[in-house]
Amino acid sequence: MCGIVGYIGNRDAYPILIKGLQRLEYRGYDSTGVALQNGALTIVKRLGKVRALEEALAAQKPATATLGIGHTRWATHGRPSDLNAHPHSSNSGELVIVHNGIIENYESLKRALEQKGFVCKSQTDTEVLVNLIEHLQQRDGLSLKEAARLAFNEVVGAYAVAVIERNNPDEIVIARRGSPLVIGLGADEYFIASDASPFIEYTQQAVYLADGDLAVVSRQNAVEMRRIQSNHIVSPSVQALKLDLAHIEKGGYPHFMLKEIHEQPRSVCDTLRGRLRIDEGIIKMAGVWDHREKFENADRLLILACGTSWHAGLIAEYLFEDLARIPVEVEYASEFRYRNPIVTDGDAIIAISQSGETADTLAALELAKERGAFTFGICNVVGSSIARMTDAGAYTHAGPEIGVASTKAFTAQLAVLVLLALKMAKHRGTIDQSRYRALCTELGTLSEKMRQALHAAAQIKPISQRYKDAKNCLYLGRGYNFPVALEGALKLKEISYIHAEGYPAAEMKHGPIALIDEDMPVVVIATQTRHHDKILSNIQEIKARKGQIIAVVTAGDRAVEQLADYSIAVPAVSEELAPLLTVIPLQLLSYQIAVLRGADVDQPRNLAKSVTVE
């Protein structure tokens, strides 16, 4: 949640900060603000999106500054307002801070500071933190760096922080615990951000702060890094960014979400490239091969994830149990560590996260590691916390996903999970060679079939027009397509604000059927699988109650098309791979309905892309 950006160098900081905030706006857009060091500290912040801040700054015309920090907020403590927006100042006005995360013990810290005469004007935990730093600085005569380090040792919670000082125009102090932060290294200039997107046109060299790191970014001494707890010096590890500016721009599409839906054939192809070797009949995944015994001998797989990644995990449960014949449990990471789960050193844990920074998934991983389990991460961001924490893993190679509602990250995760299930099945001897080769070959053709599935956009337009004002919607599927129904319902809720629920089709009779009438659209994923006859029966039950059927069908399936009010065809594919195709028309349906309703597709209300707080 929240996006942080900063700059120190020789350029005018303001345009760099504004452009950076625009690129980070997917992380939160309740309010936004900047602090510019131009002899004094000029702070401008506004409720709403970055464009509101731009208008305010245009009116004020602040003096040129070569140092500044900015923030775009997803509210945790305190409702969205000008007052609660970041940056926040200390009581004296000498210090200014931007913060991503939650200070869990802020109430007790606030009471202690109030007894010392400090007054907090906002409702945020962040203002407490900046005043704590100032208190330690005043009490002990400390530098900003040392006062900040001591303060970070007193707070409980997760944070990424950048702090500047009125009388010190030459440095920014930053730190992270739980929330990501990266430094871009230019020629005599430095950039700070929650991810690398704000500075990729200026530099391809970056330093990712590890959890528990503090850094001083200064004009004179470049980057000095230390551990927050021990104060030990850390040598910065410089990484070359593999990020193209075109990846974070719309490229002619009206919304990032639509662009990312259409990028799925390429992103799945990139995810398979080098791993799926059809001619050799092998799947090459070093993270699996190097830990082959851990997978082969695991008593069970535990999959930890949240949101869309959890739906990918549910599909993986079918894959691993069907192909590799290993018991699987799929857990909401947000609940896992709070129910005293049974985890042993015989378990293999798979953590799935687009960002690699999901707070709940990281916490669940920590618990699993403490209990001796082998951990494997699947994420999209190189150098992310999950990538560093796990024993092994695989990147999805989906490229940056800017739209808050996940699309291409989901199918890229599925591609990795299919590879992993097939590889485990081969090693465990639970799949015959002909089936293995057939699935590998078909997987190699999937990108082209995904391109064909995207042609459904024209079929979906009249459906979207018909149901854009629906109040509720049901999504039904069986087998591998049941989690796809959950994902389709989530997408509709996220971006169109229509209440939708996904169910296994057979569960409809156990309650949801009571909702069905002539006004209820029911999306049924009815492709050719072993459950086809059963799903036809479910459709008949809905039609008998005057329900409106939108069916996702295998091309040429006349039986379903004759029953459905609307049908959307996808190419024929094996049941194990069907979710990679059937999810595409559901993404397009949600997108088109949201556009017709005038919703903010890329930045839906109350949501943020990277959930770095619990």
C-alpha positions as CSV (number, residue, x, y, z in Angstrom):
1,M,0.0,0.0,0.0
2,C,1.1,3.6,-0.6
3,G,3.8,4.8,-2.9
4,I,7.0,6.6,-1.9
5,V,9.2,8.6,-4.3
6,G,12.3,10.8,-3.6
7,Y,15.0,12.6,-5.5
8,I,18.4,14.2,-4.6
9,G,20.7,15.6,-7.3
10,N,21.1,18.5,-9.7
11,R,17.8,18.5,-11.5
12,D,14.5,20.1,-10.6
13,A,13.0,17.6,-8.2
14,Y,9.4,18.5,-8.8
15,P,8.7,17.0,-12.3
16,I,10.6,13.8,-11.2
17,L,8.4,13.5,-8.1
18,I,5.2,14.1,-10.0
19,K,6.0,11.6,-12.7
20,G,7.1,9.1,-10.1
21,L,3.8,9.5,-8.2
22,Q,1.8,9.0,-11.3
23,R,3.6,5.7,-11.9
24,L,3.1,4.7,-8.3
25,E,-0.5,5.7,-8.1
26,Y,-1.6,2.1,-8.5
27,R,-0.3,1.6,-5.0
28,G,-2.9,4.0,-3.5
29,Y,-4.7,7.1,-4.6
30,D,-6.7,8.4,-1.6
31,S,-4.4,11.4,-1.3
32,T,-1.0,12.6,-2.4
33,G,1.7,15.1,-1.6
34,V,5.3,16.3,-1.9
35,A,7.9,18.1,0.3
36,L,10.5,20.2,-1.5
37,Q,13.7,21.3,0.1
38,N,14.4,24.7,-1.4
39,G,16.1,26.5,1.4
40,A,12.9,26.0,3.4
41,L,10.6,23.0,3.3
42,T,7.6,23.5,1.0
43,I,4.9,20.9,1.7
44,V,1.9,20.6,-0.6
45,K,-0.7,17.8,-0.2
46,R,-4.2,17.2,-1.4
47,L,-7.1,14.8,-1.1
48,G,-7.5,12.8,-4.3
49,K,-5.2,11.7,-7.1
50,V,-2.0,13.2,-8.4
51,R,-3.8,15.5,-10.8
52,A,-5.3,17.4,-7.8
53,L,-1.7,17.8,-6.4
54,E,-0.5,19.1,-9.7
55,E,-3.2,21.8,-9.8
56,A,-2.3,22.9,-6.3
57,L,1.4,23.1,-7.1
58,A,0.7,25.0,-10.3
59,A,-1.2,27.6,-8.2
60,Q,1.6,27.9,-5.6
61,K,4.6,27.8,-7.9
62,P,7.2,26.7,-5.3
63,A,10.8,27.6,-5.8
64,T,13.0,25.1,-7.6
65,A,14.3,22.4,-5.4
66,T,16.9,19.7,-6.1
67,L,15.8,17.5,-3.2
68,G,12.3,16.3,-2.4
69,I,10.1,13.4,-1.3
70,G,6.5,12.5,-2.4
71,H,3.8,10.1,-1.4
72,T,0.6,8.6,-2.8
73,R,-1.6,7.2,-0.1
74,W,-3.8,4.2,0.6
75,A,-5.5,5.1,3.9
76,T,-5.0,2.9,7.0
77,H,-5.0,5.2,10.0
78,G,-7.2,8.2,9.4
79,R,-9.7,8.8,6.7
80,P,-8.5,10.3,3.4
81,S,-8.2,14.1,3.8
82,D,-5.7,17.0,3.2
83,L,-4.7,16.8,6.8
84,N,-4.0,13.1,6.9
85,A,-2.2,13.1,3.5
86,H,1.6,12.7,3.5
87,P,4.2,14.1,3.9
88,H,3.9,14.8,7.7
89,S,5.9,17.3,9.6
90,S,7.3,17.0,13.2
91,N,6.0,19.5,15.7
92,S,8.8,21.9,15.1
93,G,8.5,21.6,11.4
94,E,12.2,20.6,11.2
95,L,11.5,17.1,10.0
96,V,9.3,15.8,7.2
97,I,8.4,12.1,6.6
98,V,6.6,9.9,4.1
99,H,5.6,6.4,5.2
100,N,4.2,3.2,3.7
101,G,3.0,0.7,6.3
102,I,1.5,0.5,9.8
103,I,3.0,1.4,13.1
104,E,1.2,-1.0,15.4
105,N,2.2,0.5,18.7
106,Y,1.6,4.1,17.7
107,E,-1.1,4.6,20.3
108,S,1.3,3.9,23.2
109,L,4.0,6.0,21.5
110,K,1.6,8.8,21.0
111,R,0.6,8.9,24.7
112,A,4.2,9.0,25.7
113,L,5.0,11.8,23.3
114,E,1.9,13.8,24.4
115,Q,3.2,13.7,28.0
116,K,6.4,15.3,26.7
117,G,4.4,18.1,25.1
118,F,4.1,16.8,21.5
119,V,0.8,17.4,19.7
120,C,-0.4,15.3,16.8
121,K,-2.7,17.2,14.4
122,S,-3.6,14.3,12.1
123,Q,-5.2,10.9,12.8
124,T,-2.2,9.0,11.3
125,D,0.4,6.7,12.9
126,T,3.0,8.4,10.6
127,E,2.9,11.7,12.5
128,V,3.7,9.8,15.7
129,L,6.8,8.3,14.0
130,V,8.2,11.7,12.8
131,N,7.6,13.2,16.3
132,L,9.4,10.2,17.9
133,I,12.4,10.8,15.7
134,E,12.4,14.5,16.6
135,H,12.1,13.7,20.3
136,L,15.1,11.4,20.2
137,Q,17.0,14.0,18.2
138,Q,16.3,16.8,20.7
139,R,16.7,14.7,23.9
140,D,20.1,13.1,23.0
141,G,21.5,15.6,20.4
142,L,21.6,13.0,17.7
143,S,21.9,13.3,14.0
144,L,18.9,12.6,11.9
145,K,20.3,9.2,10.8
146,E,20.9,8.0,14.4
147,A,17.7,9.4,15.8
148,A,15.8,7.7,13.0
149,R,17.5,4.4,13.6
150,L,16.7,4.4,17.3
151,A,13.1,5.3,16.6
152,F,12.8,2.5,14.1
153,N,14.0,0.1,16.8
154,E,11.2,1.3,19.1
155,V,8.3,0.9,16.6
156,V,6.4,-2.3,16.0
157,G,5.0,-2.9,12.5
158,A,5.8,-2.7,8.9
159,Y,7.2,0.4,7.1
160,A,9.1,2.0,4.3
161,V,10.1,5.5,5.3
162,A,11.9,8.5,3.8
163,V,12.8,11.5,6.1
164,I,14.3,14.9,5.3
165,E,15.4,17.8,7.5
166,R,14.9,21.5,7.1
167,N,18.5,22.4,7.9
168,N,20.1,19.5,6.0
169,P,19.5,20.0,2.2
170,D,22.0,17.3,1.3
171,E,20.6,14.0,2.5
172,I,17.5,11.7,2.7
173,V,17.3,9.0,5.4
174,I,15.3,5.9,4.3
175,A,14.5,2.6,5.9
176,R,12.4,-0.5,5.3
177,R,10.9,-3.3,7.4
178,G,8.3,-5.3,5.6
179,S,7.5,-2.7,2.8
180,P,9.7,-2.4,-0.3
181,L,12.1,0.4,-1.1
182,V,14.6,0.8,-3.8
183,I,17.4,3.4,-4.6
184,G,18.1,4.3,-8.2
185,L,21.8,5.2,-8.8
186,G,22.4,7.9,-11.4
187,A,25.4,10.1,-12.2
188,D,25.6,12.4,-9.2
189,E,21.9,11.9,-8.5
190,Y,19.8,9.4,-6.6
191,F,16.2,8.3,-6.8
192,I,14.1,6.6,-4.1
193,A,10.9,4.8,-4.8
194,S,8.6,1.9,-3.7
195,D,9.5,0.2,-7.0
196,A,11.8,1.0,-9.9
197,S,9.2,2.4,-12.3
198,P,9.6,6.1,-11.3
199,F,13.2,6.3,-12.4
200,I,13.8,3.7,-15.2
201,E,14.3,6.5,-17.8
202,Y,17.1,8.0,-15.7
203,T,19.1,4.9,-14.7
204,Q,19.1,1.1,-14.9
205,Q,21.2,0.7,-11.7
206,A,19.4,0.1,-8.5
207,V,19.9,-1.0,-4.9
208,Y,17.1,-2.8,-3.2
209,L,17.0,-2.4,0.6
210,A,16.7,-5.6,2.5
211,D,14.3,-6.0,5.3
212,G,15.8,-4.2,8.3
213,D,18.0,-1.9,6.3
214,L,18.5,1.9,6.8
215,A,20.3,4.0,4.2
216,V,21.5,7.6,4.0
217,V,21.4,8.9,0.5
218,S,23.5,12.1,0.3
219,R,25.1,14.4,-2.2
220,Q,28.6,13.9,-0.6
221,N,28.8,10.3,0.5
222,A,26.5,8.6,-2.0
223,V,24.7,5.7,-0.3
224,E,25.6,4.5,3.2
225,M,23.7,1.5,4.4
226,R,23.3,0.0,7.9
227,R,21.2,-2.6,9.7
228,I,18.6,-0.9,11.8
229,Q,18.9,-3.2,14.8
230,S,22.7,-3.6,15.0
231,N,23.9,-0.5,13.2
232,H,26.4,-2.7,11.3
233,I,27.5,-1.3,7.9
234,V,26.0,-3.1,4.9
235,S,27.6,-3.1,1.4
236,P,25.1,-2.1,-1.2
237,S,24.3,-4.7,-3.8
238,V,23.8,-3.0,-7.2
239,Q,21.4,-4.7,-9.6
240,A,20.9,-4.0,-13.3
241,L,17.2,-3.4,-13.9
242,K,15.4,-5.5,-16.5
243,L,12.6,-3.1,-17.1
244,D,11.5,-1.3,-20.2
245,L,9.8,2.1,-20.2
246,A,7.2,0.7,-22.7
247,H,6.1,-1.9,-20.1
248,I,4.8,0.8,-17.8
249,E,3.0,2.9,-20.4
250,K,-0.4,2.2,-21.9
251,G,0.8,1.8,-25.4
252,G,-2.3,3.1,-27.1
253,Y,-4.8,1.2,-24.9
254,P,-7.4,3.3,-23.0
255,H,-6.5,1.5,-19.7
256,F,-3.6,-0.5,-18.3
257,M,-6.0,-3.4,-17.5
258,L,-7.0,-3.8,-21.1
259,K,-3.4,-3.7,-22.2
260,E,-2.4,-6.3,-19.6
261,I,-5.3,-8.6,-20.6
262,H,-4.0,-8.4,-24.2
263,E,-0.4,-9.0,-23.1
264,Q,-1.2,-12.4,-21.6
265,P,-0.2,-14.5,-24.7
266,R,3.2,-12.8,-24.6
267,S,3.6,-13.0,-20.8
268,V,2.7,-16.7,-20.7
269,C,5.1,-17.3,-23.6
270,D,7.9,-15.4,-21.7
271,T,7.1,-17.5,-18.6
272,L,7.5,-20.8,-20.5
273,R,10.5,-19.7,-22.5
274,G,13.6,-21.6,-21.6
275,R,11.7,-23.8,-19.1
276,L,9.4,-25.8,-21.5
277,R,11.6,-27.8,-23.9
278,I,9.2,-29.7,-26.0
279,D,11.7,-31.2,-28.5
280,E,13.7,-32.6,-25.6
281,G,10.7,-33.7,-23.6
282,I,11.9,-31.9,-20.5
283,I,10.9,-29.1,-18.2
284,K,13.9,-27.2,-17.0
285,M,13.4,-25.4,-13.6
286,A,16.5,-25.0,-11.6
287,G,14.6,-24.1,-8.4
288,V,12.9,-27.5,-8.5
289,W,15.8,-29.6,-9.8
290,D,18.1,-28.3,-7.1
291,H,15.6,-29.3,-4.4
292,R,14.2,-32.3,-6.1
293,E,14.2,-34.5,-3.0
294,K,12.3,-31.9,-1.0
295,F,9.5,-32.0,-3.6
296,E,9.5,-35.8,-4.3
297,N,9.5,-36.7,-0.6
298,A,7.1,-34.1,0.7
299,D,4.3,-35.4,2.8
300,R,2.1,-32.7,1.4
301,L,2.1,-29.3,-0.3
302,L,0.8,-26.2,1.5
303,I,0.0,-23.3,-0.8
304,L,-0.2,-19.9,0.8
305,A,-1.6,-16.9,-1.1
306,C,-4.2,-14.0,-1.0
307,G,-6.8,-12.8,-3.4
308,T,-6.2,-13.7,-7.1
309,S,-3.1,-15.6,-6.2
310,W,-5.2,-17.7,-3.9
311,H,-7.4,-18.6,-6.8
312,A,-4.3,-19.7,-8.7
313,G,-3.4,-21.8,-5.7
314,L,-6.8,-23.5,-5.8
315,I,-6.2,-24.5,-9.5
316,A,-2.8,-25.8,-8.5
317,E,-4.5,-28.0,-5.9
318,Y,-6.3,-29.8,-8.8
319,L,-3.1,-29.9,-10.8
320,F,-0.8,-31.4,-8.2
321,E,-3.3,-33.9,-6.8
322,D,-4.3,-35.0,-10.3
323,L,-0.9,-35.1,-12.0
324,A,1.6,-35.6,-9.2
325,R,-0.6,-37.4,-6.7
326,I,0.5,-35.4,-3.7
327,P,-1.9,-34.1,-1.0
328,V,-2.4,-30.3,-1.2
329,E,-3.9,-27.8,1.1
330,V,-4.5,-24.2,0.0
331,E,-4.6,-21.6,2.7
332,Y,-5.5,-17.9,2.9
333,A,-2.1,-16.5,4.1
334,S,-4.0,-13.9,6.1
335,E,-5.6,-16.7,8.3
336,F,-2.8,-19.2,8.3
337,R,-0.6,-18.0,11.1
338,Y,-3.5,-17.1,13.4
339,R,-5.0,-20.6,13.7
340,N,-1.9,-22.4,15.0
341,P,-1.5,-24.5,11.9
342,I,0.3,-27.9,11.9
343,V,3.5,-27.5,9.8
344,T,6.4,-29.9,9.9
345,D,9.8,-30.4,8.2
346,G,8.0,-32.9,5.9
347,D,5.9,-30.2,4.3
348,A,6.8,-28.2,1.2
349,I,5.3,-24.7,1.1
350,I,4.5,-22.8,-2.1
351,A,3.9,-19.1,-1.6
352,I,2.3,-17.2,-4.5
353,S,2.4,-13.4,-4.7
354,Q,2.5,-11.0,-7.7
355,S,4.5,-8.4,-5.9
356,G,6.5,-10.7,-3.7
357,E,5.8,-8.2,-0.9
358,T,2.3,-9.3,0.3
359,A,2.5,-8.8,4.1
360,D,0.2,-11.7,5.0
361,T,2.0,-14.1,2.8
362,L,5.4,-13.0,4.2
363,A,4.2,-13.5,7.7
364,A,2.8,-17.0,6.9
365,L,6.1,-17.9,5.3
366,E,8.0,-16.9,8.4
367,L,5.9,-19.2,10.5
368,A,6.4,-22.1,8.1
369,K,10.2,-21.6,8.0
370,E,10.3,-21.5,11.8
371,R,8.8,-24.9,11.8
372,G,11.3,-26.4,9.4
373,A,9.3,-26.6,6.2
374,F,10.9,-26.2,2.7
375,T,9.7,-23.0,1.1
376,F,9.2,-22.2,-2.6
377,G,8.2,-18.8,-3.9
378,I,6.3,-17.8,-7.1
379,C,6.3,-14.1,-7.7
380,N,6.7,-11.5,-10.4
381,V,9.2,-9.1,-9.0
382,V,12.9,-9.8,-9.0
383,G,14.6,-9.2,-5.7
384,S,11.3,-9.0,-3.8
385,S,11.0,-10.1,-0.2
386,I,9.4,-13.5,-1.0
387,A,12.1,-14.2,-3.6
388,R,14.8,-13.6,-0.9
389,M,13.1,-15.3,1.9
390,T,12.2,-18.7,0.3
391,D,14.6,-21.6,-0.2
392,A,13.9,-21.7,-3.9
393,G,11.4,-20.3,-6.4
394,A,10.4,-19.3,-9.9
395,Y,9.7,-15.9,-11.4
396,T,6.6,-15.5,-13.6
397,H,8.1,-13.0,-16.1
398,A,4.7,-11.3,-16.6
399,G,6.4,-7.9,-16.6
400,P,5.0,-4.9,-14.6
401,E,1.3,-5.1,-13.9
402,I,0.0,-1.6,-13.3
403,G,-3.8,-2.2,-13.2
404,V,-4.9,-2.9,-9.7
405,A,-7.1,-5.9,-10.8
406,S,-4.6,-8.7,-11.6
407,T,-4.9,-10.3,-15.0
408,K,-1.6,-11.3,-16.7
409,A,0.0,-12.0,-13.3
410,F,-2.7,-14.6,-12.7
411,T,-2.2,-16.5,-16.0
412,A,1.6,-16.3,-15.6
413,Q,1.3,-17.8,-12.1
414,L,-0.8,-20.6,-13.6
415,A,1.8,-21.3,-16.3
416,V,4.5,-21.7,-13.6
417,L,2.2,-24.0,-11.6
418,V,1.4,-26.2,-14.6
419,L,5.1,-26.6,-15.2
420,L,5.8,-27.3,-11.6
421,A,3.0,-29.9,-11.4
422,L,4.1,-31.6,-14.6
423,K,7.8,-31.7,-13.5
424,M,6.9,-33.1,-10.1
425,A,4.6,-35.7,-11.7
426,K,7.5,-36.8,-14.0
427,H,9.9,-37.1,-11.1
428,R,7.5,-38.9,-8.9
429,G,6.5,-41.3,-11.7
430,T,2.8,-40.5,-11.4
431,I,2.2,-39.6,-15.1
432,D,2.7,-41.8,-18.1
433,Q,5.0,-40.5,-20.8
434,S,2.4,-40.1,-23.5
435,R,0.2,-37.9,-21.3
436,Y,3.2,-35.9,-20.1
437,R,4.4,-35.3,-23.7
438,A,0.9,-34.4,-24.8
439,L,0.4,-31.8,-22.1
440,C,3.8,-30.3,-22.7
441,T,3.1,-30.0,-26.4
442,E,-0.3,-28.5,-25.8
443,L,1.2,-26.1,-23.3
444,G,3.5,-24.9,-26.0
445,T,0.5,-24.0,-28.2
446,L,-1.3,-22.1,-25.4
447,S,-0.1,-18.6,-26.3
448,E,-1.8,-18.9,-29.7
449,K,-5.0,-20.2,-28.2
450,M,-5.0,-17.3,-25.8
451,R,-4.8,-14.9,-28.7
452,Q,-7.8,-16.6,-30.2
453,A,-9.6,-16.3,-26.9
454,L,-9.0,-12.6,-26.9
455,H,-11.2,-12.4,-30.1
456,A,-14.2,-12.9,-27.8
457,A,-14.1,-9.2,-27.0
458,A,-16.6,-8.5,-29.9
459,Q,-19.0,-11.1,-28.5
460,I,-18.8,-9.7,-25.1
461,K,-19.8,-6.1,-25.9
462,P,-23.6,-6.8,-26.2
463,I,-23.5,-8.9,-23.1
464,S,-21.8,-6.1,-21.2
465,Q,-24.4,-3.6,-22.4
466,R,-27.2,-6.0,-21.4
467,Y,-26.0,-6.6,-17.8
468,K,-24.1,-3.4,-16.9
469,D,-26.8,-2.4,-14.4
470,A,-27.1,-5.8,-12.7
471,K,-27.1,-5.7,-8.9
472,N,-25.8,-9.2,-8.4
473,C,-24.2,-11.9,-10.4
474,L,-23.4,-15.6,-9.9
475,Y,-20.4,-17.4,-11.4
476,L,-20.4,-21.2,-11.6
477,G,-17.8,-23.8,-12.6
478,R,-16.8,-27.3,-11.9
479,G,-13.4,-29.0,-11.4
480,Y,-10.5,-26.9,-12.7
481,N,-13.0,-24.2,-13.7
482,F,-14.4,-23.7,-10.2
483,P,-11.6,-21.4,-9.1
484,V,-11.9,-19.6,-12.4
485,A,-15.5,-18.8,-11.4
486,L,-14.2,-17.3,-8.1
487,E,-11.7,-15.2,-10.1
488,G,-14.3,-14.0,-12.5
489,A,-16.6,-12.9,-9.6
490,L,-13.7,-11.2,-7.9
491,K,-12.8,-9.2,-11.1
492,L,-16.4,-8.0,-11.5
493,K,-16.6,-6.9,-7.8
494,E,-13.2,-5.2,-7.9
495,I,-13.7,-2.9,-10.9
496,S,-17.4,-2.6,-11.5
497,Y,-18.7,-2.7,-7.9
498,I,-21.4,-5.2,-8.8
499,H,-21.9,-7.8,-6.1
500,A,-20.8,-11.2,-7.5
501,E,-20.1,-14.6,-6.0
502,G,-18.4,-17.7,-7.4
503,Y,-19.5,-21.2,-6.5
504,P,-18.9,-24.8,-7.5
505,A,-21.8,-25.4,-9.9
506,A,-23.1,-28.4,-7.8
507,E,-23.3,-26.1,-4.7
508,M,-25.9,-23.9,-6.4
509,K,-28.7,-26.2,-5.1
510,H,-27.4,-25.8,-1.6
511,G,-28.5,-22.1,-1.3
512,P,-27.6,-19.8,-4.1
513,I,-30.4,-21.1,-6.3
514,A,-32.8,-19.2,-4.1
515,L,-31.4,-16.0,-5.6
516,I,-32.1,-16.9,-9.2
517,D,-34.9,-15.1,-11.1
518,E,-35.3,-13.3,-14.4
519,D,-33.0,-10.5,-13.3
520,M,-30.1,-12.6,-12.2
521,P,-27.2,-13.1,-14.7
522,V,-25.4,-16.4,-14.1
523,V,-22.0,-16.9,-15.7
524,V,-21.4,-20.6,-16.3
525,I,-18.0,-21.9,-17.3
526,A,-19.2,-24.9,-19.4
527,T,-16.2,-26.0,-21.5
528,Q,-15.8,-29.6,-22.7
529,T,-14.5,-31.4,-19.6
530,R,-15.3,-34.6,-17.7
531,H,-18.1,-32.6,-16.0
532,H,-19.8,-31.4,-19.2
533,D,-23.0,-33.4,-18.7
534,K,-23.3,-32.3,-15.1
535,I,-22.8,-28.6,-16.0
536,L,-25.6,-29.0,-18.7
537,S,-27.9,-30.2,-15.9
538,N,-27.0,-27.1,-13.8
539,I,-27.8,-24.9,-16.7
540,Q,-31.2,-26.5,-17.1
541,E,-31.9,-25.9,-13.4
542,I,-31.1,-22.2,-13.8
543,K,-33.2,-21.9,-17.0
544,A,-36.2,-23.6,-15.2
545,R,-36.1,-20.6,-12.8
546,K,-35.9,-18.0,-15.6
547,G,-32.2,-17.2,-14.8
548,Q,-30.1,-15.5,-17.5
549,I,-27.2,-17.7,-18.7
550,I,-23.9,-16.3,-19.9
551,A,-21.9,-19.4,-20.9
552,V,-18.2,-19.8,-21.6
553,V,-18.1,-22.7,-24.0
554,T,-15.6,-24.7,-26.1
555,A,-15.9,-23.5,-29.7
556,G,-18.4,-25.7,-31.6
557,D,-20.4,-26.8,-28.5
558,R,-23.9,-26.5,-29.8
559,A,-25.5,-28.1,-26.7
560,V,-24.6,-25.3,-24.4
561,E,-25.1,-22.6,-27.0
562,Q,-28.7,-23.6,-27.5
563,L,-29.5,-23.3,-23.8
564,A,-27.6,-20.1,-23.0
565,D,-28.9,-16.6,-23.5
566,Y,-25.3,-15.6,-24.5
567,S,-22.3,-17.8,-25.2
568,I,-18.6,-16.9,-25.5
569,A,-16.4,-19.4,-27.3
570,V,-12.8,-20.3,-26.4
571,P,-10.6,-22.8,-28.3
572,A,-10.6,-26.5,-27.3
573,V,-7.9,-27.3,-24.7
574,S,-7.2,-30.1,-22.2
575,E,-9.0,-29.8,-18.9
576,E,-5.8,-29.2,-17.0
577,L,-5.0,-26.1,-19.1
578,A,-8.5,-24.8,-19.5
579,P,-8.3,-22.1,-16.8
580,L,-5.6,-20.3,-18.8
581,L,-8.2,-19.7,-21.5
582,T,-11.6,-19.6,-19.7
583,V,-10.4,-16.7,-17.5
584,I,-9.8,-14.4,-20.4
585,P,-13.5,-13.8,-21.4
586,L,-14.3,-13.2,-17.7
587,Q,-11.6,-10.5,-17.5
588,L,-12.9,-8.9,-20.7
589,L,-16.5,-9.0,-19.4
590,S,-15.6,-7.3,-16.1
591,Y,-13.5,-4.7,-18.0
592,Q,-16.3,-3.8,-20.5
593,I,-19.0,-3.6,-17.8
594,A,-16.8,-1.4,-15.6
595,V,-16.1,0.9,-18.6
596,L,-19.8,1.2,-19.4
597,R,-20.6,2.0,-15.7
598,G,-18.0,4.8,-15.8
599,A,-15.8,3.2,-13.1
600,D,-12.1,3.9,-12.7
601,V,-10.9,0.6,-14.2
602,D,-7.2,0.8,-13.3
603,Q,-7.6,2.3,-9.9
604,P,-10.9,1.0,-8.3
605,R,-12.1,2.6,-5.1
606,N,-10.6,1.4,-1.8
607,L,-8.1,-0.9,-3.5
608,A,-4.3,-0.8,-4.0
609,K,-2.1,-3.1,-6.0
610,S,0.5,-4.2,-3.4
611,V,-0.9,-5.2,0.0
612,T,2.1,-4.6,2.2
613,V,0.1,-4.2,5.5
614,E,-2.0,-6.6,7.3
